[in-house]
Amino acid sequence: STHTHSDDGTLLDFVFPLHSIKERLPSLAQLRNYDKIIVSGPQRSGTTFTADALAQLLQYKHLDETSAANLHNKSGDAIIKCKRNCWPAFLAASERIVAQRPKNSHELDNIAKSKYLSSASVLVIFMARNCLDVFRSQNRIMSKLGGWTCRYGRTSELQNYLHRSELQPFFDARDMICKVKQDVWLKYQRPRLMEFGIDTLTLDYESLATLGEFVPENERGNLAPKEIARPSQ
């Protein structure tokens, strides 16, 4: 059978809702306009690598989702205890920060009404990767537990979205968790953040090759959940 362009477009919309709005990384000079950069999106869509690489290139403090940190408030007279995956208290810190927060993707629109916004210049990066690739990458890990999707994707991650009634009109709970996250970002979160004047970047996963440390697909193998891709020597 033959496929029309509209058929191809519909299929791509289903497996990669963000394909039509994906963007490339701006210059480091442009990124330095922000003192807080949040990197979110589906797990295994490049959040770990992107946050780590940007923090190194910008010389910002890197808040990995698994680590805790003691930060300083703007006046420097108090400590902000940022526990593992803290959200969103780090926006009040004096440090310039890149925060990796895929687990908080369901809360990104709440930044629009955050009390911390008056003291921070924020960029919200949402990783855009084909959901079929994300699904395969997710389920290379935790295979003894049925894969990451069964262990976390269809449980805690999906529940985070189902528990917020304002998000429910924008996704189908039967879809892959990657598509759920992308649909909500596309249809609700990104427009809401933009409406409140918060800058967003829907970052094309494949454009990360320009950072120089990106591992080509044929060399990736079974990267563990927190492994960071490094250049080959």
N, C-alpha and C positions, 0 to 999 in steps of 0.2 A: 504494500500500500504506500501511497505517497503522503508526505506530511506537509502541510502549509506552514507558512511562517507563524501564523497565529497559534497553530497547534504547538509548535516548538516553543513559542513564547509562554503558552500556558503551562507546559511541562517545566520550563525553567523557573517560572514563577512559583511552582509548587515545591521544587527542590532547592531553590535559592531565591527567596523573595526579595533579597536586597540587591540582586544583580544589577538592577537599573539605576541604583543610587550610590553604588560603591565608589569610593574616592581613593586617591593616592595620598601618601603621606606628604604634608607640606614641608617647607624648609625648617631647619632647626631654629632659624631666626624667628619664624612665625610661631613655632611652638613655644619659644621662650616668652611670648606674650602672656602665657598662662602660668600661674604659680601652682595650680593643682590640675593634674591630668588624670582622669579616671579611665581605665581600660577594662571594658566589660564585653559581654556577648556570650555565646554558647561555650561550654567547656570544650577544649580541644579545637578551638578556632583560631588559636594564636595569641591568646591573652598573655600567657606566661612569657613567651619570647618578646612580644611587643613591649610589655611593661619593663622588662629587664633591659632591653636594648635602648629604649628611650631614656630610662633613668641614667644609664651609662653615658649615652651621647650628650644628654643635656646637663649631666652632673647634678641631677636631682636625687632626693632621697627616694629609695624604692620600697614601697610597702607591698610586699608579696602577700597573697591571701592567707598564707599559712603562718606568717610571723607576726610577732607583737613588737611594739616600739613605744618608747617614751618620746613624745613630741613637746614642743614649747608653744605657749600661746603667743599672740601677737605682741603683747607687752613684755613678754619674756619673764614674767614673775610667777608663772605656774606651769606645772607639767600636765600635759594631756596624755593619759594612759590609753594608748591605742592597743587594745587586746586583739587577738587573732581575728582577722576579718572585720575590724571595727568599722562602723558606718553610722553617720557620716562625719563624726567628730574631727577627723583629720583635716577637714576643710577649714577649721579654725586655727590650725597650726601656722607658725611663722615660717616653717620649712617649706621649700619648694618640693613638691611631691609628685611622683607617679604611683598611683595605687591600682593594683590588679584586683578587680572585684567581679569576676564572673558570677559568683553566688548571689550578688546583689543586683543582677540584671532586672529583676522584677520590681526594683525600687528606684530605678533611674529617674523616672518622672517626678519622684518626690523631691529631687534636688531643686525643682522649680520653686518650692515653697520652703526651702531650708533656711533656717535662721542664720546660717553661716555664710550665705551668699554675699552679704554686704562686705565681707572682709576678704573674699577670695575671687580670683579670676580663674574660672573653671572651663576646661574642655572635656567633654564626654566623648570618648572613642568607643564605638561599637564595632566589633570585628565582623566582617562580611566574608564568609567562606561557604562554598557549596555544601548544603546539608548532607548530601550523600557522602562526601569526603569526611565531614565531621562525624557522621554516624559510624563510618568504618574506623576512624581514628579512636573514637570513644570506646568501641567494643573490642579493640585490640588489648585493652587492659581489663583487669578483673574478670578474666574469662572463666575462672572457677566459680564465680558468683553469678554467672549468666551474662557477664559484660557490664560495662558502666551504665548503659541505658536502663537495664533491669534494676541494678543496685541503687542508682541515684536518679537517673533521668526521669523515669516514670513514677518515682516516689517523691522524694523531697523537692526536687527541682520543679516538677509539674505542679505539685501542691502549692508552692509559693505563688504561682500564677493563679491557680484556682481560688486561693484564699482572698484574692483581691477582686472584688466584684466589678470594679471599674475597668479591669483589664479583660474580663471574660468576653465582651462582644467582639474582640479583635483577634481571637484565635480559636482553633478547633482542637480540643483536648485529645483527639485521636491521632493527631500529627506527631511527628518526631519532635522532641523537645527543642531541637535546633530551630525547626520551623516555627514553633510556638514563640520562641524568643525573637526571631527575626520579624514575624508578623506584628508582634506587639510593638517592637521598636519602630517599624515602618509606619504603622497605622495610628499609633497613639503616642508613644514616648518621645520620639524625635520631634514630631510637630509640637507637642506640648512644651518641650524644652526650648525650641526655637521661638515659640510664642512668648516665652518669658525672657528672651534675650540671652539664652545660654547657648554657647557655641557647641556644635556637634561635629563629629567626623565618623562617617560610616566607612571604615578602613578596609580596603580590598586586601584580603589575605595574601593573594599572589603578588601584590606590589611590595611585600616585605623583602623580596629578593634584593631590592635596592639598598637595604641596610648592610649587605655584605656578609652577614653571619647566617643567613637563612639556609637551611639544609634542603637541597633539591629532593623532590618526591621519591626518586629512586634510591636515595641514600637514607631515608628516614627510619625504616625498620620499625621496631616497637619502642618508640620513645616513651619512657615512663611518664606518669602524670606531671611531675615537676621537673623533668629534665629540660635544660635549656640548650638549644641548638648552638653549636660553636663552629667556627670556621675550621675546615680541614687544613692541616699543614702540609 
